[in-house]
Amino acid sequence: MWSNGDGSGCKTSKLFVGFSICLILLVISGAGTGLFPWWVAVSHTALVVYLMRPVLTYGASGERGPMRKAFLGTLLYLPLVLVGLAFTWT
């Protein structure tokens, strides 16, 4: 897990935000090329920004509670996005 050995939470937060930005750009480029509708890109961006909130709290405080919420959020995020993508793929 990224947070092991990261007492301040700074490294973990930067990694999570970096990967989240890459995911947002990937989904926006997919909507731009017509792989799926734009509302998917907008809802995905809103979901990822919502998931980034506990991570930024973790980076500011260094407590592990918000990171556990973010980890649970990512466990729920992946099946939700995969099922949504399967139904909206054109």
Contact map, one row per residue, 1 for C-alpha under 8 A:
111100000000000000000000000000000000000000000000000000000000000000000000000000000000000000
111101000001000000000000000000000000000000000000000000000000000000000000000000000000000000
111111101011000000000000000000000000000000000000000000000000000000000000000000000000000000
111111100000000000000000000000000000000000000000000000000000000000000000000000000000000000
001111100000000000000000000000000000000000000000000000000000000000000000000000000000000000
011111111111000000000000000000000000000000000000000000000000000000000000000000000000000000
001111111000000000000000000000000000000000000000000000000000010000000000000000000000000000
000001111110000000000000000000000000000000000000000000000011110000000000000000000000000000
001001111111100000000000000000000000000000000000000000000111111000000000000000000000000000
000001011111110000000000000000000000000000000000000000000111010000000000000000000000000000
001001011111111000000000000000000000000000000000000000000010000000000000000000000000000000
011001001111111100000000000000000000000000000000000000000010000000000000000000000000000000
000000001111111110000000000000000000000000000000000000110110000000000000000000000000000000
000000000111111111000000000000000000000000000000000000000000000000000000000000000000000000
000000000011111111100000000000000000000000000000000000000000000000000000000000000000000000
000000000001111111110000000000000000000000000000000100100000000000000000000000000000000000
000000000000111111111000000000000000000000000000000100100000000000000000000000000000000000
000000000000011111111100000000000000000000000000000000000000000000000000000000000000000000
000000000000001111111110000000000000000000000000000000000000000000000000000000000000000000
000000000000000111111111000000000000000000000001000100000000000000000000000000000000000000
000000000000000011111111100000000000000000000000000000000000000000000000000000000000000000
000000000000000001111111110000000000000000000000000000000000000000000000000000000000000000
000000000000000000111111111000000000000000000000000000000000000000000000000000000000000000
000000000000000000011111111100000000000010011001000000000000000000000000000000000000000000
000000000000000000001111111110000000000000000000000000000000000000000000000000000000000000
000000000000000000000111111111000000000000000000000000000000000000000000000000000000000000
000000000000000000000011111111100000000010010000000000000000000000000000000000000000000000
000000000000000000000001111111110000010010000000000000000000000000000000000000000000000000
000000000000000000000000111111111000000000000000000000000000000000000000000000000000000000
000000000000000000000000011111111111000000000000000000000000000000000000000000000000000000
000000000000000000000000001111111111110110000000000000000000000000000000000000000000000000
000000000000000000000000000111111110010000000000000000000000000000000000000000000000000000
000000000000000000000000000011111110000000000000000000000000000000000000000000000000000000
000000000000000000000000000001111111100000000000000000000000000000000000000000000000000001
000000000000000000000000000001111111100000000000000000000000000000000000000000000000000011
000000000000000000000000000001100111110100000000000000000000000000000000000000000000100111
000000000000000000000000000000100111111110000000000000000000000000000000000000000000000100
000000000000000000000000000100110001111111000000000000000000000000000000000000000000000000
000000000000000000000000000000000000111111100000000000000000000000000000000000000000000000
000000000000000000000000000000100001111111110000000000000000000000000000000000000000000100
000000000000000000000001001100100000111111111000000000000000000000000000000000000000000000
000000000000000000000000000000000000011111111100000000000000000000000000000000000000000000
000000000000000000000000000000000000001111111110000000000000000000000000000000000000000000
000000000000000000000001001000000000000111111111000000000000000000000000000000001000000000
000000000000000000000001000000000000000011111111100000000000000000000000000000000000000000
000000000000000000000000000000000000000001111111110000000000000000000000000000000000000000
000000000000000000000000000000000000000000111111111000000000000000000000000000000000000000
000000000000000000010001000000000000000000011111111100000000000000000000000000000000000000
000000000000000000000000000000000000000000001111111110000000000000000000000000000000000000
000000000000000000000000000000000000000000000111111110000000000000000000000000000000000000
000000000000000000000000000000000000000000000011111111100000000000000100110000000000000000
000000000000000110010000000000000000000000000001111111110000000000000100000000000000000000
000000000000000000000000000000000000000000000000111111111000000000000000000000000000000000
000000000000000000000000000000000000000000000000001111111100000001101100000000000000000000
000000000000100110000000000000000000000000000000001111111110000001100100000000000000000000
000000000000100000000000000000000000000000000000000111111111000000000000000000000000000000
000000000000000000000000000000000000000000000000000011111111110001000000000000000000000000
000000001100100000000000000000000000000000000000000001111111111111100000000000000000000000
000000011111100000000000000000000000000000000000000000111111110000000000000000000000000000
000000011100000000000000000000000000000000000000000000011111110000000000000000000000000000
000000011000000000000000000000000000000000000000000000001111111000000000000000000000000000
000000111100000000000000000000000000000000000000000000001111111100000000000000000000000000
000000001000000000000000000000000000000000000000000000000100111111100000000000000000000000
000000000000000000000000000000000000000000000000000000000100011111110000000000000000000000
000000000000000000000000000000000000000000000000000000000100001111111000000000000000000000
000000000000000000000000000000000000000000000000000001101100001111111100000000000000000000
000000000000000000000000000000000000000000000000000001100100001111111110000000000000000000
000000000000000000000000000000000000000000000000000000000000000111111111000000000000000000
000000000000000000000000000000000000000000000000000001000000000011111111100000000000000000
000000000000000000000000000000000000000000000000001101100000000001111111110000000000000000
000000000000000000000000000000000000000000000000000000000000000000111111111000000000000000
000000000000000000000000000000000000000000000000000000000000000000011111111100000000000000
000000000000000000000000000000000000000000000000001000000000000000001111111110000000000000
000000000000000000000000000000000000000000000000001000000000000000000111111111000000000000
000000000000000000000000000000000000000000000000000000000000000000000011111111100000000000
000000000000000000000000000000000000000000000000000000000000000000000001111111110000000000
000000000000000000000000000000000000000000000000000000000000000000000000111111111000000000
000000000000000000000000000000000000000000000000000000000000000000000000011111111100000000
000000000000000000000000000000000000000000000000000000000000000000000000001111111110000000
000000000000000000000000000000000000000000000000000000000000000000000000000111111111000000
000000000000000000000000000000000000000000010000000000000000000000000000000011111111100000
000000000000000000000000000000000000000000000000000000000000000000000000000001111111110000
000000000000000000000000000000000000000000000000000000000000000000000000000000111111111000
000000000000000000000000000000000000000000000000000000000000000000000000000000011111111100
000000000000000000000000000000000001000000000000000000000000000000000000000000001111111110
000000000000000000000000000000000000000000000000000000000000000000000000000000000111111110
000000000000000000000000000000000000000000000000000000000000000000000000000000000011111110
000000000000000000000000000000000001100100000000000000000000000000000000000000000001111111
000000000000000000000000000000000011000000000000000000000000000000000000000000000000111111
000000000000000000000000000000000111000000000000000000000000000000000000000000000000000111
